[in-house]
Structure formats: C-alpha cells, structure tokens
Amino acid sequence: MCPLRIENRVMLGYWEDDLIKGKVNASAVGALVEGISGYLILARMRDAAATSAV
C-alpha cells in the first residue's frame, strides 16, 4: 500500500519500474518512469530474467 502522497503523485522523485518481456521471453526491457513529470528511461536487459533487473 502506497502512502497517499505517492499514490496521488504529488511527491517529486518517486520512480515506478516495470519489466517488459518480449515474445517467448527472448528479450526484455527495463522501464523507469518518474511519477510527476512522466520522464521515461528504458534500459535493454541482457536476458529476460527478473533477477537481472535487481
């Protein structure tokens, strides 16, 4: 459960992350999005394992 200031996106500097997997898990991209500005960073992953995102 997120604090209300994060859930309402009023706190600058809060980043959300996600792992986007390709077809048959052959590739993956890590995505980071800043909550207020919507600034997006995409990072190519060396494999599609979630442990590689750590």
All heavy atoms as TSV, in Angstrom:
chain	resi	resn	atom	element	x	y	z
A	1	MET	N	N	0.846	-1.185	0.000
A	1	MET	CA	C	0.000	0.000	0.000
A	1	MET	C	C	0.885	1.240	0.000
A	1	MET	O	O	1.744	1.400	0.857
A	1	MET	CB	C	-0.896	-0.022	1.231
A	1	MET	CG	C	-1.942	1.024	1.231
A	1	MET	SD	S	-3.167	0.614	2.485
A	1	MET	CE	C	-3.782	2.199	2.806
A	2	CYS	N	N	0.691	2.116	-0.967
A	2	CYS	CA	C	1.495	3.328	-1.108
A	2	CYS	C	C	0.975	4.427	-0.199
A	2	CYS	O	O	-0.236	4.552	-0.007
A	2	CYS	CB	C	1.444	3.843	-2.543
A	2	CYS	SG	S	2.264	2.799	-3.719
A	3	PRO	N	N	1.894	5.261	0.320
A	3	PRO	CA	C	1.441	6.456	1.043
A	3	PRO	C	C	0.627	7.345	0.104
A	3	PRO	O	O	0.841	7.352	-1.108
A	3	PRO	CB	C	2.738	7.148	1.452
A	3	PRO	CG	C	3.776	6.087	1.406
A	3	PRO	CD	C	3.334	5.121	0.343
A	4	LEU	N	N	-0.307	8.112	0.651
A	4	LEU	CA	C	-1.213	8.933	-0.145
A	4	LEU	C	C	-0.463	9.926	-1.029
A	4	LEU	O	O	-0.843	10.159	-2.169
A	4	LEU	CB	C	-2.190	9.673	0.769
A	4	LEU	CG	C	-3.378	10.335	0.095
A	4	LEU	CD1	C	-4.168	9.322	-0.723
A	4	LEU	CD2	C	-4.272	10.986	1.133
A	5	ARG	N	N	0.637	10.507	-0.545
A	5	ARG	CA	C	1.376	11.494	-1.342
A	5	ARG	C	C	1.992	10.863	-2.597
A	5	ARG	O	O	2.157	11.512	-3.606
A	5	ARG	CB	C	2.445	12.175	-0.500
A	5	ARG	CG	C	3.565	11.277	-0.070
A	5	ARG	CD	C	4.615	12.058	0.732
A	5	ARG	NE	N	5.703	11.210	1.102
A	5	ARG	CZ	C	5.786	10.520	2.222
A	5	ARG	NH1	N	4.824	10.586	3.112
A	5	ARG	NH2	N	6.825	9.751	2.472
A	6	ILE	N	N	2.309	9.568	-2.544
A	6	ILE	CA	C	2.839	8.863	-3.712
A	6	ILE	C	C	1.702	8.445	-4.629
A	6	ILE	O	O	1.764	8.604	-5.838
A	6	ILE	CB	C	3.677	7.644	-3.277
A	6	ILE	CG1	C	4.940	8.120	-2.551
A	6	ILE	CG2	C	4.033	6.774	-4.466
A	6	ILE	CD1	C	5.740	7.016	-1.921
A	7	GLU	N	N	0.637	7.925	-4.042
A	7	GLU	CA	C	-0.500	7.474	-4.832
A	7	GLU	C	C	-1.119	8.619	-5.639
A	7	GLU	O	O	-1.552	8.436	-6.767
A	7	GLU	CB	C	-1.548	6.859	-3.903
A	7	GLU	CG	C	-2.638	6.108	-4.624
A	7	GLU	CD	C	-3.523	5.352	-3.639
A	7	GLU	OE1	O	-2.983	4.534	-2.871
A	7	GLU	OE2	O	-4.728	5.603	-3.656
A	8	ASN	N	N	-1.141	9.822	-5.072
A	8	ASN	CA	C	-1.699	10.996	-5.758
A	8	ASN	C	C	-0.674	11.713	-6.624
A	8	ASN	O	O	-0.973	12.741	-7.223
A	8	ASN	CB	C	-2.290	11.970	-4.746
A	8	ASN	CG	C	-3.534	11.417	-4.097
A	8	ASN	OD1	O	-4.218	10.585	-4.680
A	8	ASN	ND2	N	-3.815	11.854	-2.893
A	9	ARG	N	N	0.551	11.198	-6.668
A	9	ARG	CA	C	1.640	11.746	-7.482
A	9	ARG	C	C	1.930	13.214	-7.182
A	9	ARG	O	O	2.035	14.039	-8.066
A	9	ARG	CB	C	1.351	11.547	-8.958
A	9	ARG	CG	C	1.320	10.088	-9.331
A	9	ARG	CD	C	1.134	9.903	-10.790
A	9	ARG	NE	N	1.208	8.479	-11.099
A	9	ARG	CZ	C	0.963	7.972	-12.267
A	9	ARG	NH1	N	0.643	8.737	-13.271
A	9	ARG	NH2	N	1.060	6.682	-12.456
A	10	VAL	N	N	2.041	13.551	-5.901
A	10	VAL	CA	C	2.388	14.915	-5.506
A	10	VAL	C	C	3.821	15.002	-4.991
A	10	VAL	O	O	4.294	16.077	-4.672
A	10	VAL	CB	C	1.417	15.463	-4.431
A	10	VAL	CG1	C	0.018	15.585	-4.996
A	10	VAL	CG2	C	1.420	14.614	-3.178
A	11	MET	N	N	4.514	13.880	-4.930
A	11	MET	CA	C	5.875	13.850	-4.407
A	11	MET	C	C	6.858	13.676	-5.566
A	11	MET	O	O	6.886	12.630	-6.215
A	11	MET	CB	C	6.025	12.690	-3.420
A	11	MET	CG	C	7.345	12.636	-2.731
A	11	MET	SD	S	7.323	11.313	-1.506
A	11	MET	CE	C	8.857	10.537	-1.880
A	12	LEU	N	N	7.639	14.718	-5.849
A	12	LEU	CA	C	8.623	14.671	-6.920
A	12	LEU	C	C	9.734	13.689	-6.560
A	12	LEU	O	O	10.161	13.594	-5.422
A	12	LEU	CB	C	9.220	16.052	-7.161
A	12	LEU	CG	C	10.167	16.193	-8.336
A	12	LEU	CD1	C	9.440	15.899	-9.638
A	12	LEU	CD2	C	10.752	17.589	-8.386
A	13	GLY	N	N	10.187	12.913	-7.551
A	13	GLY	CA	C	11.293	11.999	-7.330
A	13	GLY	C	C	10.874	10.569	-7.053
A	13	GLY	O	O	11.705	9.715	-6.795
A	14	TYR	N	N	9.594	10.270	-7.116
A	14	TYR	CA	C	9.135	8.896	-6.923
A	14	TYR	C	C	9.140	8.194	-8.275
A	14	TYR	O	O	8.534	8.652	-9.232
A	14	TYR	CB	C	7.731	8.858	-6.313
A	14	TYR	CG	C	7.192	7.458	-6.185
A	14	TYR	CD1	C	7.682	6.606	-5.202
A	14	TYR	CD2	C	6.238	6.966	-7.051
A	14	TYR	CE1	C	7.223	5.305	-5.094
A	14	TYR	CE2	C	5.771	5.667	-6.951
A	14	TYR	CZ	C	6.270	4.842	-5.961
A	14	TYR	OH	O	5.811	3.556	-5.866
A	15	TRP	N	N	9.859	7.091	-8.374
A	15	TRP	CA	C	10.008	6.357	-9.628
A	15	TRP	C	C	9.241	5.050	-9.568
A	15	TRP	O	O	9.248	4.367	-8.552
A	15	TRP	CB	C	11.487	6.053	-9.884
A	15	TRP	CG	C	12.268	7.275	-10.209
A	15	TRP	CD1	C	12.779	8.173	-9.315
A	15	TRP	CD2	C	12.623	7.746	-11.506
A	15	TRP	NE1	N	13.436	9.169	-9.981
A	15	TRP	CE2	C	13.364	8.928	-11.334
A	15	TRP	CE3	C	12.405	7.282	-12.794
A	15	TRP	CZ2	C	13.868	9.658	-12.401
A	15	TRP	CZ3	C	12.911	8.003	-13.861
A	15	TRP	CH2	C	13.633	9.179	-13.656
A	16	GLU	N	N	8.584	4.711	-10.670
A	16	GLU	CA	C	7.919	3.425	-10.820
A	16	GLU	C	C	8.718	2.611	-11.834
A	16	GLU	O	O	9.285	3.169	-12.767
A	16	GLU	CB	C	6.487	3.619	-11.326
A	16	GLU	CG	C	5.616	4.390	-10.363
A	16	GLU	CD	C	4.212	4.612	-10.885
A	16	GLU	OE1	O	3.797	3.888	-11.814
A	16	GLU	OE2	O	3.539	5.502	-10.369
A	17	ASP	N	N	8.772	1.303	-11.641
A	17	ASP	CA	C	9.548	0.471	-12.554
A	17	ASP	C	C	8.705	-0.681	-13.090
A	17	ASP	O	O	7.680	-1.029	-12.530
A	17	ASP	CB	C	10.807	-0.076	-11.885
A	17	ASP	CG	C	10.503	-0.906	-10.641
A	17	ASP	OD1	O	9.326	-1.188	-10.375
A	17	ASP	OD2	O	11.439	-1.280	-9.949
A	18	ASP	N	N	9.155	-1.214	-14.202
A	18	ASP	CA	C	8.471	-2.347	-14.806
A	18	ASP	C	C	9.464	-3.103	-15.678
A	18	ASP	O	O	10.470	-2.554	-16.111
A	18	ASP	CB	C	7.293	-1.886	-15.653
A	18	ASP	CG	C	6.232	-2.961	-15.835
A	18	ASP	OD1	O	6.445	-4.102	-15.374
A	18	ASP	OD2	O	5.196	-2.675	-16.426
A	19	LEU	N	N	9.186	-4.354	-15.915
A	19	LEU	CA	C	9.990	-5.197	-16.784
A	19	LEU	C	C	9.100	-5.653	-17.934
A	19	LEU	O	O	8.070	-6.282	-17.709
A	19	LEU	CB	C	10.533	-6.408	-16.018
A	19	LEU	CG	C	11.409	-7.385	-16.788
A	19	LEU	CD1	C	12.675	-6.700	-17.283
A	19	LEU	CD2	C	11.768	-8.583	-15.913
A	20	ILE	N	N	9.472	-5.288	-19.155
A	20	ILE	CA	C	8.687	-5.623	-20.338
A	20	ILE	C	C	9.391	-6.770	-21.045
A	20	ILE	O	O	10.536	-6.622	-21.471
A	20	ILE	CB	C	8.568	-4.409	-21.273
A	20	ILE	CG1	C	7.974	-3.216	-20.511
A	20	ILE	CG2	C	7.728	-4.764	-22.493
A	20	ILE	CD1	C	8.146	-1.905	-21.233
A	21	LYS	N	N	8.706	-7.900	-21.158
A	21	LYS	CA	C	9.303	-9.077	-21.792
A	21	LYS	C	C	8.824	-9.225	-23.227
A	21	LYS	O	O	7.656	-8.965	-23.525
A	21	LYS	CB	C	8.965	-10.344	-21.008
A	21	LYS	CG	C	9.664	-10.423	-19.674
A	21	LYS	CD	C	9.406	-11.761	-19.039
A	21	LYS	CE	C	10.273	-11.964	-17.824
A	21	LYS	NZ	N	10.177	-13.334	-17.339
A	22	GLY	N	N	9.725	-9.666	-24.095
A	22	GLY	CA	C	9.399	-9.879	-25.495
A	22	GLY	C	C	8.790	-11.250	-25.742
A	22	GLY	O	O	8.559	-12.039	-24.822
A	23	LYS	N	N	8.566	-11.529	-26.994
A	23	LYS	CA	C	7.941	-12.785	-27.402
A	23	LYS	C	C	8.793	-13.979	-26.961
A	23	LYS	O	O	10.008	-13.986	-27.140
A	23	LYS	CB	C	7.781	-12.794	-28.923
A	23	LYS	CG	C	6.993	-13.945	-29.459
A	23	LYS	CD	C	6.779	-13.807	-30.954
A	23	LYS	CE	C	5.948	-14.926	-31.496
A	23	LYS	NZ	N	5.719	-14.769	-32.940
A	24	VAL	N	N	8.177	-14.960	-26.357
A	24	VAL	CA	C	8.796	-16.193	-25.868
A	24	VAL	C	C	9.919	-15.882	-24.870
A	24	VAL	O	O	10.890	-16.618	-24.752
A	24	VAL	CB	C	9.305	-17.076	-27.035
A	24	VAL	CG1	C	9.638	-18.475	-26.550
A	24	VAL	CG2	C	8.317	-17.161	-28.172
A	25	ASN	N	N	9.811	-14.745	-24.167
A	25	ASN	CA	C	10.812	-14.318	-23.181
A	25	ASN	C	C	12.226	-14.251	-23.760
A	25	ASN	O	O	13.201	-14.452	-23.049
A	25	ASN	CB	C	10.789	-15.215	-21.952
A	25	ASN	CG	C	9.502	-15.085	-21.169
A	25	ASN	OD1	O	8.846	-14.045	-21.217
A	25	ASN	ND2	N	9.121	-16.116	-20.465
A	26	ALA	N	N	12.346	-13.981	-25.049
A	26	ALA	CA	C	13.655	-13.941	-25.693
A	26	ALA	C	C	14.373	-12.617	-25.457
A	26	ALA	O	O	15.586	-12.541	-25.614
A	26	ALA	CB	C	13.498	-14.180	-27.192
A	27	SER	N	N	13.650	-11.576	-25.072
A	27	SER	CA	C	14.266	-10.274	-24.824
A	27	SER	C	C	13.491	-9.565	-23.724
A	27	SER	O	O	12.380	-9.956	-23.379
A	27	SER	CB	C	14.250	-9.435	-26.101
A	27	SER	OG	O	12.920	-9.221	-26.517
A	28	ALA	N	N	14.099	-8.513	-23.176
A	28	ALA	CA	C	13.433	-7.748	-22.127
A	28	ALA	C	C	13.964	-6.323	-22.097
A	28	ALA	O	O	15.107	-6.059	-22.474
A	28	ALA	CB	C	13.642	-8.408	-20.772
A	29	VAL	N	N	13.101	-5.407	-21.641
A	29	VAL	CA	C	13.452	-4.006	-21.483
A	29	VAL	C	C	13.001	-3.581	-20.095
A	29	VAL	O	O	11.880	-3.874	-19.676
A	29	VAL	CB	C	12.748	-3.132	-22.549
A	29	VAL	CG1	C	12.981	-1.663	-22.296
A	29	VAL	CG2	C	13.203	-3.508	-23.938
A	30	GLY	N	N	13.872	-2.888	-19.367
A	30	GLY	CA	C	13.508	-2.319	-18.083
A	30	GLY	C	C	13.000	-0.905	-18.305
A	30	GLY	O	O	13.570	-0.155	-19.096
A	31	ALA	N	N	11.919	-0.531	-17.641
A	31	ALA	CA	C	11.342	0.801	-17.792
A	31	ALA	C	C	11.256	1.476	-16.427
A	31	ALA	O	O	10.783	0.879	-15.461
A	31	ALA	CB	C	9.954	0.707	-18.412
A	32	LEU	N	N	11.725	2.728	-16.353
A	32	LEU	CA	C	11.610	3.552	-15.147
A	32	LEU	C	C	10.860	4.821	-15.531
A	32	LEU	O	O	11.216	5.481	-16.503
A	32	LEU	CB	C	12.985	3.937	-14.609
A	32	LEU	CG	C	13.839	2.826	-14.043
A	32	LEU	CD1	C	15.254	3.317	-13.799
A	32	LEU	CD2	C	13.233	2.338	-12.739
A	33	VAL	N	N	9.827	5.175	-14.751
A	33	VAL	CA	C	9.039	6.374	-15.028
A	33	VAL	C	C	8.967	7.215	-13.762
A	33	VAL	O	O	8.587	6.717	-12.696
A	33	VAL	CB	C	7.599	6.014	-15.478
A	33	VAL	CG1	C	6.798	7.272	-15.759
A	33	VAL	CG2	C	7.627	5.112	-16.677
A	34	GLU	N	N	9.328	8.508	-13.881
A	34	GLU	CA	C	9.202	9.432	-12.752
A	34	GLU	C	C	7.730	9.813	-12.646
A	34	GLU	O	O	7.087	10.119	-13.639
A	34	GLU	CB	C	10.070	10.671	-12.991
A	34	GLU	CG	C	10.390	11.454	-11.732
A	34	GLU	CD	C	9.230	12.318	-11.264
A	34	GLU	OE1	O	8.528	12.891	-12.104
A	34	GLU	OE2	O	9.025	12.401	-10.047
A	35	GLY	N	N	7.178	9.777	-11.438
A	35	GLY	CA	C	5.742	9.890	-11.218
A	35	GLY	C	C	5.082	11.181	-11.667
A	35	GLY	O	O	4.002	11.146	-12.240
A	36	ILE	N	N	5.688	12.342	-11.435
A	36	ILE	CA	C	5.042	13.611	-11.765
A	36	ILE	C	C	5.333	14.043	-13.195
A	36	ILE	O	O	4.424	14.355	-13.953
A	36	ILE	CB	C	5.471	14.721	-10.784
A	36	ILE	CG1	C	4.885	14.422	-9.411
A	36	ILE	CG2	C	5.004	16.083	-11.270
A	36	ILE	CD1	C	5.264	15.404	-8.350
A	37	SER	N	N	6.585	14.046	-13.575
A	37	SER	CA	C	6.970	14.555	-14.898
A	37	SER	C	C	6.694	13.556	-16.015
A	37	SER	O	O	6.550	13.941	-17.166
A	37	SER	CB	C	8.455	14.913	-14.918
A	37	SER	OG	O	9.257	13.751	-14.799
A	38	GLY	N	N	6.652	12.255	-15.684
A	38	GLY	CA	C	6.462	11.236	-16.705
A	38	GLY	C	C	7.737	10.919	-17.468
A	38	GLY	O	O	7.710	10.214	-18.460
A	39	TYR	N	N	8.879	11.422	-16.986
A	39	TYR	CA	C	10.173	11.151	-17.614
A	39	TYR	C	C	10.402	9.645	-17.643
A	39	TYR	O	O	10.251	8.971	-16.632
A	39	TYR	CB	C	11.281	11.861	-16.837
A	39	TYR	CG	C	12.645	11.726	-17.454
A	39	TYR	CD1	C	12.993	12.459	-18.577
A	39	TYR	CD2	C	13.581	10.866	-16.908
A	39	TYR	CE1	C	14.242	12.341	-19.145
A	39	TYR	CE2	C	14.844	10.737	-17.470
A	39	TYR	CZ	C	15.165	11.476	-18.588
A	39	TYR	OH	O	16.407	11.352	-19.157
A	40	LEU	N	N	10.758	9.133	-18.817
A	40	LEU	CA	C	10.882	7.689	-19.026
A	40	LEU	C	C	12.321	7.318	-19.371
A	40	LEU	O	O	12.943	7.955	-20.210
A	40	LEU	CB	C	9.959	7.246	-20.168
A	40	LEU	CG	C	10.094	5.817	-20.677
A	40	LEU	CD1	C	9.661	4.825	-19.609
A	40	LEU	CD2	C	9.283	5.642	-21.948
A	41	ILE	N	N	12.832	6.289	-18.720
A	41	ILE	CA	C	14.135	5.717	-19.042
A	41	ILE	C	C	13.908	4.253	-19.396
A	41	ILE	O	O	13.289	3.509	-18.623
A	41	ILE	CB	C	15.110	5.814	-17.852
A	41	ILE	CG1	C	15.373	7.263	-17.482
A	41	ILE	CG2	C	16.417	5.093	-18.179
A	41	ILE	CD1	C	16.199	7.426	-16.218
A	42	LEU	N	N	14.392	3.860	-20.571
A	42	LEU	CA	C	14.317	2.459	-20.992
A	42	LEU	C	C	15.725	1.887	-21.000
A	42	LEU	O	O	16.659	2.546	-21.452
A	42	LEU	CB	C	13.703	2.338	-22.393
A	42	LEU	CG	C	12.259	2.789	-22.531
A	42	LEU	CD1	C	11.834	2.738	-23.987
A	42	LEU	CD2	C	11.344	1.940	-21.678
A	43	ALA	N	N	15.874	0.674	-20.516
A	43	ALA	CA	C	17.182	0.026	-20.466
A	43	ALA	C	C	17.089	-1.375	-21.046
A	43	ALA	O	O	16.234	-2.165	-20.636
A	43	ALA	CB	C	17.682	-0.053	-19.025
A	44	ARG	N	N	17.943	-1.670	-22.014
A	44	ARG	CA	C	17.979	-3.010	-22.586
A	44	ARG	C	C	18.551	-3.969	-21.542
A	44	ARG	O	O	19.562	-3.696	-20.911
A	44	ARG	CB	C	18.846	-3.018	-23.842
A	44	ARG	CG	C	18.866	-4.358	-24.519
A	44	ARG	CD	C	19.574	-4.332	-25.839
A	44	ARG	NE	N	20.826	-3.592	-25.744
A	44	ARG	CZ	C	21.672	-3.449	-26.745
A	44	ARG	NH1	N	21.401	-3.970	-27.912
A	44	ARG	NH2	N	22.785	-2.783	-26.601
A	45	MET	N	N	17.892	-5.101	-21.360
A	45	MET	CA	C	18.333	-6.091	-20.385
A	45	MET	C	C	19.117	-7.185	-21.106
A	45	MET	O	O	18.844	-7.495	-22.258
A	45	MET	CB	C	17.129	-6.710	-19.685
A	45	MET	CG	C	16.161	-5.697	-19.068
A	45	MET	SD	S	16.872	-4.726	-17.761
A	45	MET	CE	C	16.998	-5.953	-16.501
A	46	ARG	N	N	20.093	-7.782	-20.428
A	46	ARG	CA	C	20.907	-8.825	-21.065
A	46	ARG	C	C	20.150	-10.142	-21.219
A	46	ARG	O	O	20.469	-10.968	-22.057
A	46	ARG	CB	C	22.214	-9.034	-20.308
A	46	ARG	CG	C	22.036	-9.489	-18.889
A	46	ARG	CD	C	23.387	-9.709	-18.210
A	46	ARG	NE	N	23.178	-9.998	-16.817
A	46	ARG	CZ	C	23.391	-9.159	-15.828
A	46	ARG	NH1	N	23.860	-7.972	-16.083
A	46	ARG	NH2	N	23.145	-9.502	-14.595
A	47	ASP	N	N	19.107	-10.350	-20.372
A	47	ASP	CA	C	18.224	-11.513	-20.520
A	47	ASP	C	C	16.859	-11.147	-19.974
A	47	ASP	O	O	16.662	-10.042	-19.491
A	47	ASP	CB	C	18.802	-12.761	-19.845
A	47	ASP	CG	C	19.053	-12.585	-18.362
A	47	ASP	OD1	O	18.381	-11.744	-17.738
A	47	ASP	OD2	O	19.912	-13.284	-17.818
A	48	ALA	N	N	15.922	-12.039	-20.051
A	48	ALA	CA	C	14.546	-11.752	-19.643
A	48	ALA	C	C	14.238	-12.202	-18.219
A	48	ALA	O	O	13.082	-12.278	-17.848
A	48	ALA	CB	C	13.579	-12.396	-20.622
A	49	ALA	N	N	15.250	-12.489	-17.416
A	49	ALA	CA	C	15.037	-12.920	-16.044
A	49	ALA	C	C	14.791	-11.711	-15.132
A	49	ALA	O	O	15.492	-10.702	-15.235
A	49	ALA	CB	C	16.233	-13.714	-15.543
A	50	ALA	N	N	13.811	-11.803	-14.266
A	50	ALA	CA	C	13.509	-10.716	-13.345
A	50	ALA	C	C	14.686	-10.433	-12.417
A	50	ALA	O	O	14.890	-9.288	-11.995
A	50	ALA	CB	C	12.261	-11.042	-12.541
A	51	THR	N	N	15.483	-11.434	-12.100
A	51	THR	CA	C	16.630	-11.236	-11.206
A	51	THR	C	C	17.688	-10.328	-11.842
A	51	THR	O	O	18.478	-9.736	-11.134
A	51	THR	CB	C	17.267	-12.577	-10.815
A	51	THR	OG1	O	17.585	-13.306	-12.007
A	51	THR	CG2	C	16.320	-13.395	-9.958
A	52	SER	N	N	17.703	-10.199	-13.145
A	52	SER	CA	C	18.656	-9.310	-13.806
A	52	SER	C	C	18.294	-7.841	-13.607
A	52	SER	O	O	19.137	-6.970	-13.809
A	52	SER	CB	C	18.713	-9.606	-15.306
A	52	SER	OG	O	19.183	-10.897	-15.531
A	53	ALA	N	N	17.082	-7.562	-13.223
A	53	ALA	CA	C	16.635	-6.188	-13.008
A	53	ALA	C	C	17.085	-5.631	-11.668
A	53	ALA	O	O	16.979	-4.437	-11.430
A	53	ALA	CB	C	15.123	-6.102	-13.122
A	54	VAL	N	N	17.589	-6.459	-10.810
A	54	VAL	CA	C	17.982	-6.020	-9.463
A	54	VAL	C	C	19.244	-5.250	-9.469
A	54	VAL	O	O	20.136	-5.144	-10.049
A	54	VAL	CB	C	18.106	-7.218	-8.510
A	54	VAL	CG1	C	18.577	-6.783	-7.149
A	54	VAL	CG2	C	16.797	-7.932	-8.437
